[in-house]
Amino acid sequence: MNFLGRAITLALGTVGFVASAQAATFVVTANGSSFDTKLARKVEAAGGKVTARLPQIGVAIVESDDTGFAARASRVAGVHSVAKDVVLQFDVPPDTESVGSDFANPPNSSDNDRFFDLQWGHAAVDAAGAWNKGYRGAGAKVAVLDSGIACAHPDIASNLIQADSASFVPGEDFCLKRVNAFNHGSHVAGTIASPDNGIGTIGVAPEAKLIAVKVLSEVTGSGSFSGIIQGLVHAADRGADVINMSLGVRGGLQVNGPGANDVRELVNATARATRYAAKQNALIVVSAGNDGRDLDKDSSTEVCDADGSCFNANLRAFPGELPAVLTIAATAPIGWAKDTSGSLDYLASYSNYGQSAIDFAGPGGDSSYPGDDTCTVAGLARPCWVFDLVFSVGGYRQAADGSLIASYNWTAGTSMAAPHVSGVAALIIGKNGGEMAPAAVERVLRASSDDLGKPGNDSLYGGGRVNASRAVSQ
């Protein structure tokens, strides 16, 4: 049985979209790359209220209860398009099997974090090799566009820059409020930059700093185009060196039928945001998706902006085929707990692939190991296949006495592969002083990744599975 049918929890970012519950929200795109106050006033005169203006990319977020607003605003001089916002509905993982440690009485593990032995992904990318060379990500900032972060978690708190963090989900703060539930954003953030503090897990770049940018609801797992667009611009403007987007759409976005024109324009506005972030020296790392689909065989369409810039995008692989992003496939062991010397680099059974789309691969986990026989690793007894998943920060649990416990969870998906790559990118950027052009970081990744599959760039692993130790030696 493959991952999608068996895993303890699914990664967010694996299902299709539904019409927005906020029917009166629109993404208005200008003809050019600016959106000045004069144009904003014209749009408001057409019957809308500008709730966010992004002059950096020529986009505004507008609310209106007027059914004629879109038609009137589309005729405003200087406006390229008016698209009704769409809410992307992502899989919400079920409650997961987890382990936890008391906030007040963390385990004493000397110089080794208690659960580091469960993090086979770090061995796959040789994170310790980079640490032993003196590189731990200091000087790099990574923005996590996701479902918020467990801000008080001891394996998050010291590396989180709360002043730069923000939420673009109405009614929800970027700091996690839910208890006794797995939190996808915390898992991603922990994989990237949990501090080496002797408590639980360690991130690939344990001295990098985190910026929480909430674009998905921690309750429903849904998020809008407008939120993602604003989140990208916010992260870029707060100086993020890496932006991790472990989200996507199962089966992808529909490019025909009702609403197709709006979807194209929303994708186009998002593409403006990714290009802008790249110009601000932010490397954008995204998950490839969990459909087990050959993206080379999907139909593609050309999307052109008013300024004449075009790109061929498989719109059903959002955001994996946006411009200025690195798209990451997932690798995994099979029966690692039984044989820790075995390969860690099988392509995960669920991972999307395709030479036209995949840039690199990273550890994402899988549950392909057959049966439910029990294994014990680091003192924890679980079905053997569980240990082939990715272990990281989970969120909060509540103890019988009402106190909070820091939880840790196993899960799998290309959503877990992307943060391993983001962590390696943070190590590279930290080594080079905390400021690098995305193209320069990508060159280092390509020169240092382990070439798996067919020689050179291939459809399964792209430029290879990233290697932290080799990356900091370039």
CORTA-V784740 format. One record per residue. N is the residue number from 1. RES is the residue in one letter. SS is DSSP state (helix for helix, strand for strand, loop for the rest). PSI is psi in radians with two decimals (NA if undefined). Layout:
N/RES/SS/PSI
N/RES/SS/PSI
//
This chain:
1/M/loop/2.37
2/N/loop/3.08
3/F/helix/-0.76
4/L/helix/-0.43
5/G/helix/-0.17
6/R/helix/-0.45
7/A/loop/2.70
8/I/loop/-0.73
9/T/loop/2.63
10/L/strand/2.62
11/A/loop/2.55
12/L/loop/2.74
13/G/loop/0.76
14/T/loop/0.22
15/V/loop/3.00
16/G/loop/-3.00
17/F/strand/2.77
18/V/strand/2.85
19/A/strand/2.56
20/S/loop/2.40
21/A/loop/-0.37
22/Q/loop/1.33
23/A/loop/-0.33
24/A/loop/0.32
25/T/strand/2.35
26/F/strand/2.60
27/V/strand/2.00
28/V/strand/2.15
29/T/strand/2.30
30/A/strand/2.86
31/N/loop/-0.69
32/G/loop/-2.93
33/S/loop/0.33
34/S/loop/2.84
35/F/loop/1.54
36/D/loop/3.02
37/T/helix/-0.52
38/K/helix/-0.78
39/L/helix/-0.67
40/A/helix/-0.70
41/R/helix/-0.64
42/K/helix/-0.70
43/V/helix/-0.70
44/E/helix/-0.58
45/A/helix/-0.39
46/A/loop/-0.04
47/G/loop/0.25
48/G/loop/2.94
49/K/strand/2.07
50/V/strand/2.01
51/T/strand/-0.36
52/A/strand/2.31
53/R/strand/2.22
54/L/strand/1.35
55/P/loop/-0.32
56/Q/loop/-0.52
57/I/loop/0.07
58/G/loop/0.71
59/V/strand/2.54
60/A/strand/2.56
61/I/strand/2.20
62/V/strand/2.45
63/E/strand/2.50
64/S/loop/2.43
65/D/loop/0.03
66/D/loop/2.08
67/T/loop/-0.31
68/G/loop/0.05
69/F/helix/-0.87
70/A/helix/-0.77
71/A/helix/-0.77
72/R/helix/-0.78
73/A/helix/-0.55
74/S/helix/-0.42
75/R/loop/-0.05
76/V/loop/2.29
77/A/loop/2.27
78/G/loop/-0.16
79/V/strand/2.24
80/H/strand/-0.77
81/S/strand/2.71
82/V/strand/1.92
83/A/strand/2.28
84/K/strand/2.32
85/D/loop/2.68
86/V/strand/2.40
87/V/strand/2.14
88/L/strand/2.22
89/Q/strand/2.06
90/F/loop/2.74
91/D/loop/2.34
92/V/loop/2.01
93/P/loop/2.50
94/P/loop/2.92
95/D/loop/2.36
96/T/loop/2.73
97/E/loop/2.31
98/S/strand/2.95
99/V/strand/2.76
100/G/strand/2.89
101/S/strand/2.52
102/D/strand/2.36
103/F/loop/-0.77
104/A/loop/-0.44
105/N/loop/1.18
106/P/loop/2.62
107/P/loop/2.57
108/N/loop/1.89
109/S/loop/0.40
110/S/loop/-2.19
111/D/loop/0.14
112/N/loop/2.16
113/D/loop/2.52
114/R/loop/-0.69
115/F/loop/0.21
116/F/helix/-0.56
117/D/helix/-0.26
118/L/helix/-0.15
119/Q/loop/1.26
120/W/helix/-0.44
121/G/helix/-0.58
122/H/helix/-0.60
123/A/helix/-0.66
124/A/helix/-0.71
125/V/loop/0.03
126/D/loop/0.91
127/A/helix/-0.70
128/A/helix/-0.55
129/G/helix/-0.66
130/A/helix/-0.72
131/W/helix/-0.71
132/N/helix/-0.33
133/K/loop/0.05
134/G/loop/0.21
135/Y/loop/2.10
136/R/loop/0.25
137/G/loop/0.06
138/A/loop/2.32
139/G/loop/-0.17
140/A/loop/2.53
141/K/strand/2.28
142/V/strand/2.13
143/A/strand/2.31
144/V/strand/1.78
145/L/strand/1.84
146/D/strand/-2.59
147/S/loop/0.56
148/G/loop/-3.13
149/I/strand/2.54
150/A/loop/1.54
151/C/loop/-0.55
152/A/loop/-0.03
153/H/loop/2.30
154/P/loop/-0.33
155/D/loop/0.34
156/I/loop/-0.81
157/A/helix/-0.83
158/S/helix/-0.32
159/N/helix/-0.02
160/L/strand/2.26
161/I/loop/1.61
162/Q/helix/-0.54
163/A/helix/-0.46
164/D/helix/-0.08
165/S/loop/2.76
166/A/strand/2.80
167/S/strand/2.38
168/F/loop/0.49
169/V/loop/2.00
170/P/loop/2.28
171/G/loop/0.03
172/E/loop/2.40
173/D/loop/2.78
174/F/loop/-0.39
175/C/strand/2.26
176/L/loop/2.33
177/K/loop/-0.47
178/R/loop/2.54
179/V/loop/2.62
180/N/loop/0.58
181/A/loop/2.45
182/F/loop/2.44
183/N/loop/2.01
184/H/helix/-0.78
185/G/helix/-0.64
186/S/helix/-0.68
187/H/helix/-0.79
188/V/helix/-0.85
189/A/helix/-0.72
190/G/helix/-0.68
191/T/helix/-0.65
192/I/helix/-0.87
193/A/helix/0.70
194/S/loop/2.33
195/P/loop/2.67
196/D/loop/1.44
197/N/loop/0.17
198/G/loop/0.36
199/I/loop/-1.06
200/G/loop/-1.61
201/T/loop/3.02
202/I/loop/2.39
203/G/loop/2.83
204/V/loop/-0.66
205/A/loop/1.38
206/P/loop/-0.17
207/E/loop/0.10
208/A/loop/2.78
209/K/strand/2.62
210/L/strand/2.48
211/I/strand/2.10
212/A/strand/2.12
213/V/strand/1.79
214/K/strand/2.06
215/V/loop/-0.11
216/L/loop/2.48
217/S/loop/2.34
218/E/loop/-0.24
219/V/loop/-0.87
220/T/loop/-0.32
221/G/loop/0.15
222/S/strand/2.74
223/G/strand/2.62
224/S/strand/2.79
225/F/helix/-0.77
226/S/helix/-0.67
227/G/helix/-0.74
228/I/helix/-0.74
229/I/helix/-0.85
230/Q/helix/-0.66
231/G/helix/-0.71
232/L/helix/-0.81
233/V/helix/-0.72
234/H/helix/-0.82
235/A/helix/-0.74
236/A/helix/-0.74
237/D/helix/-0.32
238/R/loop/0.17
239/G/loop/0.41
240/A/loop/2.31
241/D/loop/-0.52
242/V/strand/2.43
243/I/strand/2.07
244/N/strand/2.20
245/M/strand/1.51
246/S/loop/1.17
247/L/loop/2.85
248/G/loop/-2.97
249/V/loop/2.10
250/R/loop/2.23
251/G/loop/-0.31
252/G/loop/-3.07
253/L/loop/2.45
254/Q/loop/2.33
255/V/loop/0.18
256/N/loop/2.96
257/G/loop/-3.02
258/P/loop/2.35
259/G/loop/0.00
260/A/helix/-0.68
261/N/helix/-0.73
262/D/helix/-0.74
263/V/helix/-0.78
264/R/helix/-0.74
265/E/helix/-0.60
266/L/helix/-0.71
267/V/helix/-0.70
268/N/helix/-0.72
269/A/helix/-0.67
270/T/helix/-0.66
271/A/helix/-0.63
272/R/helix/-0.71
273/A/helix/-0.71
274/T/helix/-0.70
275/R/helix/-0.71
276/Y/helix/-0.80
277/A/helix/-0.72
278/A/helix/-0.66
279/K/helix/-0.40
280/Q/loop/0.25
281/N/loop/0.65
282/A/loop/2.13
283/L/strand/2.20
284/I/strand/2.11
285/V/strand/2.19
286/V/strand/2.73
287/S/strand/2.57
288/A/loop/-0.38
289/G/loop/2.74
290/N/loop/0.64
291/D/loop/-0.13
292/G/loop/0.60
293/R/loop/2.49
294/D/strand/1.82
295/L/helix/-0.33
296/D/helix/-0.45
297/K/helix/0.01
298/D/loop/2.57
299/S/loop/2.68
300/S/loop/2.85
301/T/strand/2.63
302/E/strand/2.23
303/V/strand/2.21
304/C/strand/2.41
305/D/loop/2.96
306/A/loop/-0.39
307/D/loop/0.07
308/G/loop/-0.12
309/S/loop/2.35
310/C/strand/2.74
311/F/strand/2.53
312/N/strand/2.04
313/A/strand/2.39
314/N/loop/1.69
315/L/loop/-0.23
316/R/loop/-0.02
317/A/loop/1.16
318/F/loop/2.28
319/P/loop/0.27
320/G/loop/-0.43
321/E/loop/0.48
322/L/loop/2.77
323/P/loop/2.69
324/A/loop/0.56
325/V/loop/2.72
326/L/strand/2.19
327/T/strand/2.27
328/I/strand/2.19
329/A/strand/2.91
330/A/strand/2.43
331/T/strand/2.90
332/A/strand/2.76
333/P/loop/3.02
334/I/loop/1.83
335/G/loop/0.66
336/W/loop/-0.70
337/A/loop/-0.45
338/K/loop/-0.61
339/D/loop/1.64
340/T/loop/-0.13
341/S/loop/-0.03
342/G/loop/3.05
343/S/loop/2.47
344/L/loop/0.14
345/D/loop/0.45
346/Y/strand/2.50
347/L/strand/2.24
348/A/loop/2.51
349/S/loop/-0.45
350/Y/loop/-0.20
351/S/loop/2.32
352/N/loop/2.73
353/Y/strand/3.11
354/G/loop/2.20
355/Q/loop/-0.50
356/S/loop/-0.26
357/A/loop/-0.68
358/I/loop/2.24
359/D/loop/-0.79
360/F/strand/3.02
361/A/strand/2.72
362/G/strand/2.84
363/P/strand/2.11
364/G/loop/-0.29
365/G/loop/2.84
366/D/loop/2.97
367/S/loop/0.64
368/S/loop/-0.34
369/Y/loop/2.21
370/P/loop/2.73
371/G/loop/3.07
372/D/loop/0.49
373/D/loop/2.69
374/T/strand/2.44
375/C/strand/2.77
376/T/strand/2.16
377/V/strand/2.33
378/A/loop/0.61
379/G/loop/0.06
380/L/strand/2.22
381/A/strand/2.14
382/R/strand/2.91
383/P/strand/2.45
384/C/helix/-0.63
385/W/helix/-0.42
386/V/helix/-0.67
387/F/helix/-0.20
388/D/helix/-0.13
389/L/loop/3.04
390/V/strand/2.27
391/F/strand/2.26
392/S/strand/-3.01
393/V/strand/2.45
394/G/strand/-0.71
395/G/strand/-2.30
396/Y/strand/2.54
397/R/strand/2.74
398/Q/strand/2.21
399/A/loop/2.95
400/A/loop/-0.53
401/D/loop/0.09
402/G/loop/-0.18
403/S/loop/2.76
404/L/strand/2.50
405/I/strand/2.38
406/A/strand/2.13
407/S/strand/2.74
408/Y/strand/2.51
409/N/strand/2.70
410/W/strand/2.48
411/T/strand/3.09
412/A/strand/2.78
413/G/loop/2.91
414/T/helix/-0.33
415/S/helix/-0.44
416/M/helix/-0.42
417/A/helix/-0.74
418/A/helix/-0.80
419/P/helix/-0.47
420/H/helix/-0.72
421/V/helix/-0.70
422/S/helix/-0.68
423/G/helix/-0.75
424/V/helix/-0.71
425/A/helix/-0.69
426/A/helix/-0.66
427/L/helix/-0.75
428/I/helix/-0.83
429/I/helix/-0.74
430/G/helix/-0.74
431/K/helix/-0.59
432/N/loop/0.39
433/G/loop/0.11
434/G/loop/0.16
435/E/loop/1.99
436/M/loop/2.56
437/A/loop/2.48
438/P/helix/-0.66
439/A/helix/-0.62
440/A/helix/-0.69
441/V/helix/-0.75
442/E/helix/-0.67
443/R/helix/-0.72
444/V/helix/-0.75
445/L/helix/-0.73
446/R/helix/-0.60
447/A/helix/-0.35
448/S/helix/-0.21
449/S/loop/2.65
450/D/strand/2.14
451/D/loop/1.84
452/L/loop/2.89
453/G/loop/-2.52
454/K/loop/2.60
455/P/loop/2.41
456/G/loop/-2.87
457/N/loop/2.23
458/D/strand/3.02
459/S/loop/-0.34
460/L/loop/-0.80
461/Y/loop/0.01
462/G/strand/-2.20
463/G/loop/0.04
464/G/loop/2.96
465/R/strand/2.25
466/V/loop/2.63
467/N/loop/1.92
468/A/helix/-0.77
469/S/helix/-0.78
470/R/helix/-0.59
471/A/helix/-0.70
472/V/loop/-0.01
473/S/loop/-0.04
474/Q/loop/NA
//
